[in-house]
Amino acid sequence: MAQTSCNNGETDQVLVEERGSVRTFILNRPKQLNALSFQMISRLAELFYASEEDSNVKMIILKGHGRAFCAGGDLSTPFHIIHQGNWQLGANYIRELYTLIYMIATYRKPQVSILNGIVMGAGAGVSIHGRFRVATEKSVFAMPETAMGLFPDKLPLLEQALVEVNTSDPDAISAIISHFSHIPKLKEGSPYHKMKIINHCFSRRTIEEIISTLESKALDKKDDWISSTIQLLKKASPTSLKITLRLIREGRLQGVDSCLVREYGIFCHVLRGEFNKDILEGFRAIIIEKDRNPKWDPSGVELVRDDDVDRYYTKIDDEDWEDLKLPPRSYLPPPHAIAKL
């Protein structure tokens, strides 16, 4: 087994294992739950590109070191600088991240993401767009309540089988993953059992209607999940909620490239803080002062008008700003596969 790594003067943040025709990229910031730094994003892009051009490489495995796959993007340093007025640094970070995500979404060779542990934010972005996603009994997607599967002690055997197959054939890879897969034993309190309620409530047209429908359900039936969901929605930035709902509704029928370009423009508006300062307020409340009591502006979803959301879709008024320009990619993979192990 050959192993190379990222040499950036710090502890190697991305490790690479070379085993036969398989390259395994290992996110290696366990103390930070493998949060993606700018250096990690750049290194991953370099590794993915080099492996795509290398005819000896048949498959990519992506995993994390420690108890997390990846807890998201490491925005602590950029946001400290954004707080001082340099929003372009945050924009550069998002540009590189979105470009990496697009490369993964259009990658010609199979990628197997082993989602063992915490998977949040950007961690989802660099994994769910790959061809295969493997969940384990330790997988935690966004919130601890969402256990994704059951699979004690079989990951090393799965990885060994993938290494030995020596092929890029998706059917062969899928068969190997299926061999090690089990139907998950869901806990009684799993949100999966709430799908009827989720579909009913979250199919409402607006955030206000979604919250109102959840509150009506809460009156009819005492349910901890419904109550906690209402509280989470009410604690979130009202503007962000409305932007997110629109992005989800618009993105369902659009390609990943269109979604990334649009979200990049909106993110730059958010970073600039020209319409409100919610991103800095959230950063203050969660990261800096940690009082977890942000003062959003506007303070309620009923105060956020459609016109307020529309402003985030406009062109950035800055002569140095450019739309996200994704590199030309000729390959669009078939639908993804997810295994629950």
C-alpha positions as CSV (number, residue, x, y, z in Angstrom):
1,M,0.0,0.0,0.0
2,A,1.4,3.4,-1.0
3,Q,0.4,6.5,0.9
4,T,0.9,10.1,-0.1
5,S,-0.4,13.2,1.5
6,C,-0.9,17.0,1.4
7,N,2.3,18.9,2.3
8,N,1.2,22.3,3.4
9,G,3.4,22.9,6.4
10,E,0.7,21.7,8.8
11,T,-0.5,18.2,9.8
12,D,-1.5,16.5,6.5
13,Q,-5.2,17.4,6.0
14,V,-5.8,14.9,3.2
15,L,-4.2,11.5,3.2
16,V,-4.1,9.3,0.1
17,E,-3.9,5.5,0.0
18,E,-3.0,3.8,-3.2
19,R,-4.2,0.2,-3.3
20,G,-4.2,-1.5,-6.7
21,S,-6.5,0.5,-9.0
22,V,-8.2,2.3,-6.1
23,R,-7.4,5.6,-4.6
24,T,-8.7,6.3,-1.1
25,F,-8.8,10.0,0.0
26,I,-9.0,10.4,3.8
27,L,-10.1,13.7,5.3
28,N,-7.7,14.1,8.2
29,R,-8.7,16.8,10.6
30,P,-10.3,14.6,13.3
31,K,-10.1,17.3,16.1
32,Q,-12.1,19.6,13.8
33,L,-14.5,16.8,12.8
34,N,-12.8,16.9,9.4
35,A,-14.3,20.3,8.6
36,L,-13.2,21.4,5.1
37,S,-10.5,24.0,5.2
38,F,-9.5,25.9,2.0
39,Q,-6.4,23.8,1.8
40,M,-8.4,20.6,1.9
41,I,-10.8,21.7,-0.8
42,S,-7.8,22.7,-3.1
43,R,-6.1,19.4,-2.4
44,L,-9.2,17.3,-3.0
45,A,-9.8,19.1,-6.4
46,E,-6.2,18.4,-7.3
47,L,-6.5,14.7,-6.4
48,F,-9.8,14.1,-8.1
49,Y,-8.6,15.7,-11.3
50,A,-5.3,13.8,-11.3
51,S,-7.1,10.5,-10.7
52,E,-9.6,11.1,-13.4
53,E,-6.8,11.6,-15.9
54,D,-4.9,8.5,-14.6
55,S,-5.9,5.4,-16.6
56,N,-4.6,3.2,-13.8
57,V,-7.2,4.5,-11.4
58,K,-10.6,2.7,-11.6
59,M,-12.3,3.9,-8.4
60,I,-12.2,6.6,-5.7
61,I,-13.1,5.9,-2.1
62,L,-13.7,9.0,0.1
63,K,-13.8,8.7,3.9
64,G,-13.0,10.6,7.1
65,H,-10.5,9.9,9.9
66,G,-12.0,9.8,13.4
67,R,-15.6,10.0,14.5
68,A,-16.8,12.2,11.6
69,F,-16.9,11.9,7.9
70,C,-17.0,15.7,7.6
71,A,-18.9,18.2,9.8
72,G,-19.1,20.8,7.0
73,G,-17.0,23.8,5.9
74,D,-14.5,25.4,8.2
75,L,-15.5,29.0,7.9
76,S,-14.1,30.2,11.1
77,T,-11.1,32.1,9.6
78,P,-13.0,33.5,6.6
79,F,-15.8,34.8,8.8
80,H,-13.4,36.6,11.1
81,I,-12.1,38.4,8.1
82,I,-15.6,38.9,6.7
83,H,-16.5,40.6,10.0
84,Q,-13.7,43.1,9.2
85,G,-15.3,43.8,5.8
86,N,-13.4,41.4,3.5
87,W,-16.4,39.4,2.2
88,Q,-14.5,38.3,-1.0
89,L,-12.5,35.8,1.1
90,G,-15.7,33.9,2.0
91,A,-16.8,34.1,-1.7
92,N,-13.5,32.6,-2.8
93,Y,-14.0,29.7,-0.4
94,I,-17.5,29.0,-1.6
95,R,-16.3,29.3,-5.3
96,E,-13.6,26.6,-4.7
97,L,-16.0,24.4,-2.8
98,Y,-18.8,24.6,-5.4
99,T,-16.3,23.9,-8.2
100,L,-15.2,20.8,-6.3
101,I,-18.8,19.7,-5.8
102,Y,-19.5,20.1,-9.5
103,M,-16.4,18.1,-10.4
104,I,-17.6,15.3,-8.1
105,A,-21.1,15.4,-9.5
106,T,-19.8,15.0,-13.1
107,Y,-17.0,12.6,-12.3
108,R,-16.3,9.9,-14.9
109,K,-15.1,7.3,-12.5
110,P,-17.1,5.7,-9.6
111,Q,-16.8,7.4,-6.2
112,V,-17.7,5.5,-3.0
113,S,-18.3,7.8,-0.1
114,I,-18.2,6.0,3.3
115,L,-20.3,8.2,5.5
116,N,-19.2,6.7,8.8
117,G,-19.9,9.3,11.5
118,I,-21.1,13.0,11.3
119,V,-22.1,14.2,7.9
120,M,-23.2,17.9,7.6
121,G,-23.2,20.8,5.3
122,A,-20.2,20.8,2.9
123,G,-19.6,17.2,4.0
124,A,-22.8,16.2,2.3
125,G,-21.8,18.3,-0.7
126,V,-18.6,16.4,-1.4
127,S,-20.2,13.0,-0.8
128,I,-23.8,12.7,-1.9
129,H,-23.0,13.8,-5.5
130,G,-20.7,10.8,-5.9
131,R,-22.0,7.6,-7.5
132,F,-22.2,5.5,-4.3
133,R,-22.9,6.5,-0.7
134,V,-22.4,4.0,2.1
135,A,-24.1,4.7,5.5
136,T,-23.4,2.9,8.7
137,E,-24.9,2.6,12.2
138,K,-22.7,5.6,13.1
139,S,-23.9,7.8,10.3
140,V,-25.4,11.1,11.5
141,F,-26.8,13.3,8.8
142,A,-27.4,16.9,9.9
143,M,-28.9,15.9,13.2
144,P,-28.2,13.0,15.7
145,E,-31.7,11.7,15.4
146,T,-31.2,10.6,11.8
147,A,-29.5,7.2,12.2
148,M,-29.2,5.9,8.6
149,G,-28.4,2.2,9.0
150,L,-27.1,-0.8,10.9
151,F,-23.7,-2.3,10.1
152,P,-21.4,-3.5,12.9
153,D,-17.7,-4.2,12.1
154,K,-17.8,-4.8,8.3
155,L,-16.3,-1.6,6.8
156,P,-12.7,-3.0,6.4
157,L,-14.1,-6.1,4.6
158,L,-16.1,-3.8,2.3
159,E,-13.1,-1.7,1.5
160,Q,-11.0,-4.7,0.8
161,A,-13.6,-6.2,-1.6
162,L,-13.8,-2.9,-3.4
163,V,-10.0,-2.7,-3.8
164,E,-9.8,-6.3,-5.1
165,V,-12.5,-5.9,-7.8
166,N,-10.2,-3.8,-10.1
167,T,-13.0,-2.3,-12.2
168,S,-15.0,0.9,-12.8
169,D,-18.1,-1.0,-13.7
170,P,-20.9,0.5,-11.6
171,D,-22.9,-2.8,-11.6
172,A,-20.0,-4.7,-10.2
173,I,-19.3,-2.1,-7.5
174,S,-23.0,-2.0,-6.6
175,A,-23.1,-5.8,-6.2
176,I,-20.2,-5.7,-3.8
177,I,-21.8,-3.0,-1.7
178,S,-25.1,-4.8,-1.7
179,H,-23.4,-8.0,-0.5
180,F,-22.4,-6.1,2.7
181,S,-25.6,-4.2,3.1
182,H,-28.5,-4.8,5.5
183,I,-32.0,-3.4,5.8
184,P,-31.6,-0.8,8.6
185,K,-33.3,-1.4,11.9
186,L,-34.8,2.0,12.6
187,K,-35.3,3.3,16.1
188,E,-38.9,3.9,17.2
189,G,-38.3,7.6,17.3
190,S,-36.7,7.8,13.9
191,P,-38.0,10.6,11.7
192,Y,-38.5,8.0,9.0
193,H,-41.6,6.9,10.8
194,K,-42.9,10.5,10.5
195,M,-42.8,10.7,6.7
196,K,-46.5,11.1,6.4
197,I,-46.4,14.1,8.8
198,I,-43.3,15.4,7.1
199,N,-44.9,15.2,3.6
200,H,-48.1,16.8,4.8
201,C,-46.5,19.7,6.6
202,F,-43.5,20.5,4.4
203,S,-45.6,20.4,1.2
204,R,-47.2,23.7,2.2
205,R,-46.5,26.6,-0.1
206,T,-44.7,29.0,2.4
207,I,-42.7,28.8,5.6
208,E,-45.5,30.4,7.5
209,E,-47.9,27.6,6.3
210,I,-45.3,24.9,7.1
211,I,-44.9,26.2,10.7
212,S,-48.7,26.6,11.1
213,T,-49.4,23.1,9.9
214,L,-46.8,21.7,12.3
215,E,-48.4,23.6,15.2
216,S,-51.8,22.2,14.3
217,K,-50.3,18.7,14.3
218,A,-48.8,19.4,17.7
219,L,-52.2,20.4,19.1
220,D,-53.7,17.1,17.8
221,K,-50.9,14.9,19.0
222,K,-48.1,15.3,21.6
223,D,-45.0,14.5,19.7
224,D,-41.4,15.4,20.7
225,W,-40.2,15.4,17.1
226,I,-42.9,17.9,16.0
227,S,-42.3,20.2,18.9
228,S,-38.5,20.2,18.4
229,T,-38.9,20.8,14.7
230,I,-41.2,23.8,15.4
231,Q,-38.6,25.3,17.8
232,L,-35.7,24.7,15.3
233,L,-37.6,26.6,12.6
234,K,-38.5,29.4,14.9
235,K,-34.9,29.8,16.0
236,A,-33.5,29.9,12.5
237,S,-33.0,33.1,10.4
238,P,-36.3,34.0,8.9
239,T,-34.7,35.3,5.7
240,S,-32.5,32.2,5.4
241,L,-35.6,30.0,5.8
242,K,-37.4,31.7,2.9
243,I,-34.4,31.7,0.7
244,T,-33.8,28.0,1.4
245,L,-37.4,27.0,0.7
246,R,-37.3,28.8,-2.7
247,L,-33.9,27.2,-3.6
248,I,-35.2,23.7,-2.8
249,R,-38.4,24.2,-4.8
250,E,-36.5,25.7,-7.8
251,G,-33.7,23.2,-7.7
252,R,-35.7,20.0,-7.8
253,L,-36.0,20.1,-11.6
254,Q,-32.7,21.7,-12.4
255,G,-29.2,20.4,-12.9
256,V,-26.4,20.7,-10.3
257,D,-24.6,23.3,-12.4
258,S,-27.6,25.7,-12.5
259,C,-28.2,25.2,-8.7
260,L,-24.5,25.9,-7.8
261,V,-24.3,29.0,-10.0
262,R,-27.5,30.4,-8.5
263,E,-26.6,29.5,-4.9
264,Y,-23.1,31.1,-5.3
265,G,-24.7,34.5,-6.2
266,I,-27.1,34.3,-3.3
267,F,-24.3,33.3,-0.9
268,C,-22.2,36.3,-2.1
269,H,-25.2,38.6,-1.3
270,V,-25.4,37.1,2.2
271,L,-21.6,37.5,2.8
272,R,-21.8,41.2,1.7
273,G,-24.5,41.8,4.3
274,E,-26.0,44.5,2.1
275,F,-29.6,43.5,2.9
276,N,-29.2,42.2,6.4
277,K,-26.5,41.1,8.8
278,D,-27.9,37.8,9.8
279,I,-24.8,35.8,8.8
280,L,-22.6,37.8,11.1
281,E,-25.2,37.7,13.8
282,G,-25.4,34.0,13.6
283,F,-21.6,33.7,13.6
284,R,-21.5,35.9,16.7
285,A,-24.2,33.9,18.5
286,I,-22.9,30.4,17.7
287,I,-19.1,30.8,17.2
288,I,-17.9,33.9,19.0
289,E,-20.0,34.7,22.0
290,K,-21.8,31.3,22.0
291,D,-24.9,32.7,23.6
292,R,-27.0,30.9,21.0
293,N,-29.5,33.8,21.1
294,P,-29.2,35.5,17.7
295,K,-31.2,38.7,17.0
296,W,-32.4,38.2,13.4
297,D,-33.4,41.2,11.2
298,P,-36.3,40.8,10.2
299,S,-37.1,39.0,13.4
300,G,-40.0,36.8,12.1
301,V,-40.9,35.0,8.8
302,E,-44.1,37.0,8.5
303,L,-41.9,40.1,8.1
304,V,-39.9,38.7,5.2
305,R,-41.6,39.6,1.9
306,D,-41.1,38.0,-1.5
307,D,-39.4,41.2,-2.6
308,D,-36.9,40.7,0.2
309,V,-36.0,37.3,-1.1
310,D,-35.9,38.5,-4.8
311,R,-33.1,40.9,-3.9
312,Y,-30.8,37.9,-3.3
313,Y,-31.3,36.8,-6.9
314,T,-30.0,40.1,-8.4
315,K,-26.5,40.6,-9.8
316,I,-23.8,41.7,-7.3
317,D,-23.1,45.4,-7.5
318,D,-19.3,45.2,-7.5
319,E,-17.1,45.7,-10.5
320,D,-14.7,42.9,-9.3
321,W,-17.4,40.3,-8.8
322,E,-18.1,37.6,-11.4
323,D,-20.7,34.8,-11.6
324,L,-19.5,31.3,-10.7
325,K,-17.9,29.9,-13.9
326,L,-17.8,26.1,-13.6
327,P,-15.3,24.2,-15.8
328,P,-16.5,22.4,-18.9
329,R,-17.5,18.8,-18.0
330,S,-18.8,16.3,-20.6
331,Y,-19.9,13.5,-18.3
332,L,-23.2,13.4,-16.5
333,P,-23.5,10.2,-14.4
334,P,-26.7,8.1,-14.0
335,P,-28.8,8.3,-10.8
336,H,-26.9,7.8,-7.5
337,A,-27.0,4.8,-5.3
338,I,-27.1,4.7,-1.6
339,A,-26.4,1.7,0.6
340,K,-27.4,1.3,4.2
341,L,-24.9,-0.8,6.0
